[in-house]
Amino acid sequence: MDPKIEVSAAGPEADLQTREAAYGAFVRDNLKHNYRATYLHGMLGMTGFRLVQAPTFLPAYLHALSGSSSIVGLALALQQMGGVISPIFGATLIEHRTKVLPATMLMGTLSRLVILGMALAGWLLSGQSLVIALLALMFLFGLLQGPQRVQFAILLSKVIPIAMRGRLQAWRNATGGLIAAVLAYLAGRYLIEANVMGNGYSTTFLAAFVLTSAGLLALRTMREPEPPTTRERGRFRDRLRDFPRLVTQDRSYMWFLVVQMMSMTSRIAVPFYVIYVGQSIPMTGATLGLLSLAFLGADTLSNLVWGYWGDKTGFRMVLLMSLAIWAGATMLLMGVHHLGFIFIAFFGLGAAQSGYQMAAQTMILEFGSRDELPMRIAISSTAENVMATIGPLMGGVLAEFVGFQMVFGLSLVALAAAVVLTVVAVPEPRKRRV
């Protein structure tokens, strides 16, 4: 064979290997800096977001304003509805780009402005106009969270090696959760109870805006590598046609996607935990703060366990255990009416949902090829949000006309289905990559 032809044939493969080596070297050389930036962003950002997304403050606020469980369910459904299509747009915007940080900063800024809008609405509006404004802002929040989730996951996969992602998320979530738990207790006890600045809920949301904004500033310092390969830019409708192929070409991912959908279906009960509790004990600001402390404090403590356990064995077992704890805590909440046991139930719910989030967000990075990762994350986000949109709407109607026991029962059925499917159909993806 002509040597020139042999060199030419080997050229592209050798060039790709060189670029892969340079990519790996960049990640290693900047690992400490990017680890620190990712940690600070996550710790501060998630602290603020948890104050908004915990199943205590916003549901209690909306229920106090409207007096309707259906409105509470509608609010969460609108938030999830906003995230149904937006992850796909987010993926098509970045999957062909070598740098995704600029788009991430834009989406992050806009989502934080929505939290500021929630605070301002409470001070400037009242009555029905305030309820409508909060519903609209929750829709916008979900709309922006969709692409933001895809972008942040891609950044994490680019700058943090797979064997270190669990411990990073563990310490990030634990310290962020600790701050959020303390702030939640103080917010309930001293801001909401005393109606500080004329609206304690608005003051709480303002604190969330400040914390999340500080986290975004930390993310700006990240040193992002350019991957050796990227997809060609595709049209949105063409990428939609790729969905069946992306889902069915890997049966393990396909069943993992179904588990995600079942898990999100179980969130039918989430907005109503605190409202259900309010039927048996007085729901004062102090009690609201205490239950928020339980939920977010559990997130703090359990994340250290989930993260290190996942790094050591893979995150499939974390997923299974978190779903089991979620079911157990739900059953406990259904059967007790004493504040001490309710505190334990909220603690279990917080630990379970933090474990689920860490497992789901990490396992998705371990299926399939790197170039298809943005769209796989988008598919999972869309599927989760479809189910999370339907669930609260159904839950609100059922809670209003049938009762909370039915809502919690359906949540338990969905959790049981998710556990069974994980056991029989979803192998540990990390073992397949070894």
N, C-alpha and C positions, 0 to 999 in steps of 0.2 A: 504493500500500500504506500502511496505517496506520502512522505512525512508531513508535507504541507497540509494535505487534506486531513490527516489525523490530528494535527495541532488545531486546525480550524474547527473540527468537530468537538474537540475537548474544550475549546475556548470558552463558550458560554457557561458550561458547567463549572469550569475553574473560576470564572469571574464571579458566578453566584456564590461559590464557596468562599471566595475572598471577601465579598460583601457581607456574607453571614458572619464571618470571623470578625470583621470590623464592627458589625452591629453588636455582637456579643461583647467585644472589648469595650465599646462605648458604654454599654449597660453596666459592666463591672467597674469601669473607671468612675462612673458617676453615681454608683449605687448608694453610697452614704448620703450624698447631697439629695438625691431624689427620694430616698427612704424618709429623710427628715421632712422634705417638702410635702410628701404624700401623707405622712403622719400628722403634720400640723394642719393641713387642709382638712383631713378627715376628722380629726379630733374637734376642731372648732366648728367646722361646717355641720357635722352630724349632731353636735351639741344643740345648735340652734334649730336644726330641722326636727329633732326629736321633740322639742317643745311644741312644735306645730303638729306633728304627726302622731304623738302619743294618743291613745284612745281615752283621753281624759279631758283636756282643756277644750278643744274645739267641739267635740260632741256635747259636753256640758254647756258650753257657751251658746251653741245653736239651739239646744233644747230649752235653755232658759229664755232665749229670745222668742222662740216660735211655739213652745209647748207641744211640739209634734215629733214623734219618733220617725215619721215618714220624711220630714225635712232633714233630719240627721242622716238618714239613709240616702236621701237624694244628694246631699252635699258630698258624701264620700263617693257615691256613684259618679257624680260629675267630675270629681278629681281623677278617678280611674279612667273615665271616658276620655278625658283629655290626653291620656297616655296611650290610647289604643293605636292610633295611626302615627303619632309623632315619633316613636322610636325608629320606624322605618324611614321616615324623612331624615332623621338624624344619622342613620347608618349610610344612606345614599349620599349625604353631604360630606362624609369623612372617609369612606372606605377606599377612595382613590387618592387620598391626600397622604403625603409623607409626614405632615405635622397636623395634629388635631387639637393642640393646645389653644390656638386662637378661637376656634369654634366653641371649645369647652368654656373658655372665659366669658364669651358672649352669652351662652345659655345660662351659665351660673349667675351672671349679673342680673339677667332678666328674672330668674326665679327668686332671687333675693328681693328684688323690687316688689314682687307680688306679696311677700311676707310683710314688707313695709306698708303696702296697700291695705293689708288686713288690719294693721295697727291704726292707720289713719282713718279707715272706715269706721272703726269703733268710736273714735273721737268726733268725727264730723257728721255721722248719720245716726239714725235711731229707727226703731220699729221695723216695719216691713222693708223699707229701703235698705236698712242695714243687713237684713237677712238676704235680700236679693244680691247685694254687693258681695257678701261673703260667699254665696253660691257661685257667682261669676269668678271671683278670685280663686276659689278652689279649683274650678275648671281650668283656669289659666295655669295654676300651679302644676296640675297634672300634665297639661300640654307641654310645659317646659321641662318637667322632670323626665319625660320620656326620652328625648334625645340626650339629656344630660347624663342619664344612667348609662347609655351606650358609650358616650364619650369618656366618662370617668373610668369605665371598665376597660376600655381600650388603652387608656393611659396606664392603668395599673398593669395590664398584661405586657406593655412595652418596657416599663422601667423596673419592675420587680420580678425576679426569678420565681418560678412556680413553687419551689420549696420554701420560700420565705413569705408568701402572700398571707398565709394563715396567721402567723405571729404578728405581722404588721397590722392586719385587721383586728387582731385580738387586742393589742395595746392601744391602737387608735380608738377602737370602739369602747374599750374599758375606761380609758381616761376621759374620753368624750362623754361616755355614759355617766361617769361619776360626777362630772361637772353638771350634766343635764339633770341628774337625779337631785342633786343639792339645789340647783336653781328651780327645779319643778316644785320641790317642797317649799322653798322660800317664796316662790311666786304664788302658790296657793295660799300659804299661811299669811304672807304680808302684803302681796300686791293685790290679789283677787279679793281676799277677805276684807281688806281695808279700802278696796276700790281706788287704788293709788292713781293719781293724775286723772281722776274722773272715770276711768275704765281700767280695772286691773288686768283684764284680758289683753287690751291694747298695749299696755305697758309690758306685758309678758311677750307679746309678739315683737315689740320693738327691741327687746333684749335678744330675741332670736335673730332678728335682722342684723344686729351689730356683730354677734358671734359668727354667723355664717359669712358675713362680709370679710371678717378678719381671716377666716379660713381660705377664702378665695384669693386674698392677697398673697398668702403663703404659696398657693399653687402657681402663681405667676413666675416663681423662681425656678420651676422645674426645668431640667435640661432633657429635652425629648429627643430620642434617637430617630433617625430615618430608617425605616425597615428596608431590607434588601429587595423586597417585591411588594407590589400593591396591585389591586384589581384595576382594570380600566374603568373609567367613569361610565356608569350605566344609567339609563332612564328609569324613573321610578316605576312605571308600569312594567318594564322588563324585569326589574328585580322582584316585583310582586309575583310574576310568573315563575320565578325561581323557587318560590316557597316550597312547593311539593317536593322538588328535588332535594333541597337543603334539609328538609325534615326526614324524608324517607331513605336517603342514602346511608344514614346511620341509625339503625333501629334503637340503639341504646339512647341516643339523643331524642329520638321520637318519643320513647316512653318517659324519659326525663321531662319532656315538655308536657306530657299528660299529667305527671305528678305535680308539676308547677301549677297547672290549671286546677287540679283538685285542691291543692293547698290554698290557692287564692279563693276558690269557692267557699272554703271553710271560714274565710274572713267575713262571711255574711253576718257573723255575730260580733265582730270587733267593735263597731260603733256603739253597740248597745250594752257593753259590759258595765260601764259606769252608770248608765241609765237604769239598768236592772238592779244594780246595787242600791241606787237611790230609792228604790221602793221599800227597802227593809231597814236602812239606816239613814239618818239625816245627812244630806250631801252638802256640807259646809265647805268653805274654802280650805279649811285646815284638813278635812278629810280628803278632799280632792288632791291637795298637795301630798298627803301621806300615800295615797294610792299611786300617784305619779312617781313618787320616790320608790315604791315597791317595783313598779314596772320598769323604770329606767335603771334603778339600782341593780336589778337582776341582770339587765343588759350588761352593766359594768362588770359584775363578777363572773358571769357565765362566758363572756367573750374570751377571757383568758383560757378557759377550758376548751371552748370550741376551736379557737385558733390553733393552739398547740396540738390538740388532738387531730385536727384536720391535716396539719402539716406532716404529722407522723404517719397517719394511716390512710389519708384521703378523706374527702368530705361526705362520702355516702353514709357512713355511720353517724356523722353529725346530723345529717338530714333526717335519718330515721329516729334518732333520739329526740331531736327537737319536735318532730311531729307527735311522738308519743307523749312528751311532756305537755305539749299544747292540749292534747285531748284530755289528759289527766287534770290539768288546771281548769279546763272548761267544766268538767264534771264536778270538780270541787266547788266552783263558783255557783253552779246550779243548786247545790245542796246545802249551802251554809248561809247564815244570816248574822254572823258575829264578825266584828271588824277585824279581829286577829286572823281568823281563817280567810276572810276576804283579802287581807294583805298578802297571805301566803299564795292565794290563787293568782293575784295580780303579779306577784313575784314569778310564779311559774309561767304565766303568759309572757312576761317580758323576756325571760330566759329562752323560752321556746321560739319566740319570733325572732330574736337576735340570732339564734342558731340556724333557723331556717334561712334568714337573709344571707348569712355568711356562707352557708353551704350552697345555696342556689347561685349566688353571685360568683363563687369560686369554681364550682363544677362546670358552669357554662363555658369557662375559659379553657377547659381541658378536652372538649370534644372537637374533632375535625381540624381543618387547616387554619393557619393564621390569617390568610387573606379573606376567608369567609367569616371570620369572627364577628365583625361589626353587624352583619346581617343576622347571624345566629342569635346574638344578644337582642337584636331588634325583634326577631320572631318571638323569642321567649317573653320579652317585655310586653309585646302586643297581646300574646295569648294570656298572660297573667292579668293584664288590664281589662281584657274583655270579660273574664270571669269576675274580676273584682268590681266591675261596673254593674253587672247583673246582680251580684250577691247583695250589696247593700240596698238596692232598690227593692228586691224581693224581701229582704230582711225587715226593712222599714214597714212595708205593708203588712207582713205577717205579725210583726211586733205590735202594730197598731190594732189589728183586728183579731188575731188568734192568740198572741202571747209570746213571751220571750222563750218559753220552754221549747216551742217548736223551732224557733230560730237556732237555739243552741243545739238541738237535736240534729238538725240538718248539717250544722258545722261539724259535729262529731262523725256523721256518716261520711262526709267528704274527707276528713282526716284519716279515717280508717281505710278508705279507698287509696289514698296517697301512700300510706304505709305498705299495704299489700302490693301495690304496683312497684314500689321501690325494691321490695324484697325479691320479687319474682322476675322483674324485667329490666332493672337498671343496675348493671355491674359498676364497680368502681372504675371510673374512666382513667385514673392515674395508672392503674395496673396495666391497662392496655397500651400505655405510652412507654412503659419501661422496656 
